[in-house]
Amino acid sequence: MQLKDTGDERVINMHFDGGKNSTRFLEQNIHNLAYAQYEGEGDFDIPVMKPVHIDNLEDIPLQGFNFALKEKHPENIGVHFFLHDYQFERVWKYPDRYLDVLKKFAFVLSPDFSPYADSPRAVQIYNLYRNRWCGRYWQEYGINVIPTFTVGDASMFSTFCCGIPKHSTIAVSTMGEGRWGQYKWLRTWWDAILNALEPETVLLYGKDLTDELKGNIVFKKLISSKVAI
């Protein structure tokens, strides 16, 4: 249930009359609460996304958000956020600014704000919240958004399952683990992911581990440059 939606960042000027109402809006909008609030799941009220199914997922290439603004054929491409956070922090800061851009793509992954395991739990949970909030917000505007599953501290596994509906397509990445962990985390927790979320399909981005992992997996190879269409 969407509780509130006041438009893009320009509404700040509309509400700024110097009184209590404008101050309240600016306070709320620090965390995008003036844009929308959604029903939450778990102890931290993580916004719940809608299940999604993408036809012909295996035939659609995946492109990083850092190339999205200049893409000439977006209808044939999916967008991912398996990038350094600074490259897409703007989609949280200005959630409406990129709606028209993202609507043109075949699908979009919810933004993978990094929940580094060595960062404070509060930061991990906040980045989880932002992942799901952006995904649900875009869904409300008709964008095909695949929930991105990621986790920092393994002891918080159940918390990081919050906000992802069962029987949906989900996205998982091997990025950031191969250099030091040889994908140990993903191999260890894969069955738990399948049991908890019962995904229809898992879009796996980065390293091809399909020979080792169970489930209906659609693998997408890591591409560091612009894809060719």
N, C-alpha and C positions, 0 to 999 in steps of 0.2 A: 504493500500500500504506500503510495507516494503521498506524503503529508504536506509538502510545501515545494513550490517551484516558482522562482521569481525571475527567471531569465538569466542572461549573461552578466558579465562584470559591469556593463553599462547601467544596470539598475542601481548601482551604488550612487551614482550621480542623481538619479531620480528620487532616492530616499534621503539624500543629504540635505536636510533643511535646518541643521544646526540644533535640533531639539533632541528629545529623548528617543524618538523613533529612529532617527538616523544613527544615533550612537548604538542602539540595540542591534540594528542591522549590521553595522560594521563589526561589532563584537561577534555576532553569530557567524558572519561570513568568513571569519578567519579559518574555520574548519568546514566551510561550505554548508553549514547548517541552514543558511538562508536560501540556499538553492533547493535542497531536498533532504528529507529524512525518511528512512525506510525501516520496516520491521527488522529487528535484529535477532541474531542467533547466538547462543552460548552466553558465557558470563560477561562478555564484553560487547554484546549487541552488535555483532558484525553484520553488516547489511547482506541480505539474501539476494542472490542473483537468480535469474530465471534459467531453466534448462534450455539448451540450444542444440539443434541438429543442423549440420551443414552438408548439403548434398555434394557429392564429388569432391570431398575434402582432399583426397589424395592427388587430385589434378590441379589444385590451386597452390601456386607458389606463395611463400611467406616472405614478406619484406619488412625490414626494420622501420620503426616510426620516423627515424631520422631522415628517411628518404620520402616520406609520405606526401609532404606538401608539394613536391615537384613531380609526382607520379602522373603520367599521362593516360594510363589505362588502369585505373584503380578497380574497376569492376571485375578484373581478372586476378586480383591479388588479395591476400590476407595481410594484416598488419600485426607485428609482434613488438613487445617492449622488453625483450631480453637484451638490454643495453645498459650502459652506465646511467644511473638515475638522473644525473644532471641533464641528460638528453631529452627527458620527457617529464621532468618535474612540472613543466608548464601546463600539462593536461589536468593537473590537480589545482594549480593556482588559478587557471582560467578554464573551468570545465566546459563552458559553452563555446569558447573560441574555436574549437576544432570539430564541433559537431558536423558541420557541413562537409568538412574534409573526410571525416571517418565514415559518414553515411555512404560515400561513393564506393567504398571497398567491399569486397565479397564478404569479409568478416574481419573482426578485430579481436585480439586477445585482451583481457583485462590487464592493466599496467602492472608490471612486476616490480613494484617498489621493494627494494632489497631488505629482507628480514635477517640481516647477518647474525649468525649464532653468537658472536662475541659482542653484540651490541646489547644495551639494556632491554629487558623484556618489554618495557613500555614502548620503546621505539619499534620493536618487532611487531607488536600488536597494532600500533598506529599505522605502520606500513601495510599490514594485513587489511585493516579497516579501509585504507585508501584504495587498495586494490579492488575490493568488493564494491565500495561506494561508486567509484568511477565506472566499473562494469555495469552495475545496475542503472546508474544514471544514463549511460549511453543506450542501454536496452530500452529505457522508457522513451527514447527518441527514435526507436525503430532500427537501431543498429544491431547487426548480428554479432553478439559478443560472446566469445568462449571464455569461461572462467579459467584463470591461470592458477594452478596449485603450486605453491612453494612453501617452504618452512625453514625456520632458522634453528632454534633450539629444539632438538628432537623430543624433549620432554613435553613440548607444547603441541605435539602432533595433532591431537584432537581439536585444539583451538584453531589450528590452521585449516582444518576441514570445514570450519564454519563458513556459511555463506555460499557454499557450492551445493547445488541441488543434486540429488541422485539421478542416475540414468541420463546424464547430459554428456555431451562432448566436453572434455576438459583438456587443458594444455599443461605440459610439464617440460622443463628444460634441464639439460645436463650442464648448462653453462656455469662456470665458476667452481665446479667440483673436480673436473678431470685432472687439473694440474697437480693437485695435492691429495685427492682422495680416491682417484681411480674409480670414481662413480660408486664408491662403497655405500654411501647413504642411499642412493637411488635403488641399488640392488637390494639393500636390506629392507627398505620400507615399501617397495613396490607392491607386494601382496597386501600390505596394510592399506595402501591407497585404494586398491581395487575393492577391498572388502568394505571400506568405510564409505566410498562414494559410488560404487557400482557404476562406473562410467560406461556409456554406450561406446565411446571411442576415446582414445587418448592420443592427442597430437603431441608427439615427442620431438623436441627441437634440439639440435646440437650434435651429439654423438649417437650413432646408430647402435642401439642395444637390443634391437628387436629379436635377435636370435636367442637372447637370454631371458627376456621378460615375457610374462603372460599377458593375455588380453588382446583386444582389438586395437592395434597400434597403427597410427599413420605417422611415419617418420618424415621429418623435414630437416634437410641438411643445413648446417651452419653456413650462412652466406654473409660475408663482411662487407660486400659491395652491393650496388644496385642490381636487382634481378633483371634478366632479359626476358621480354615478352615477345 
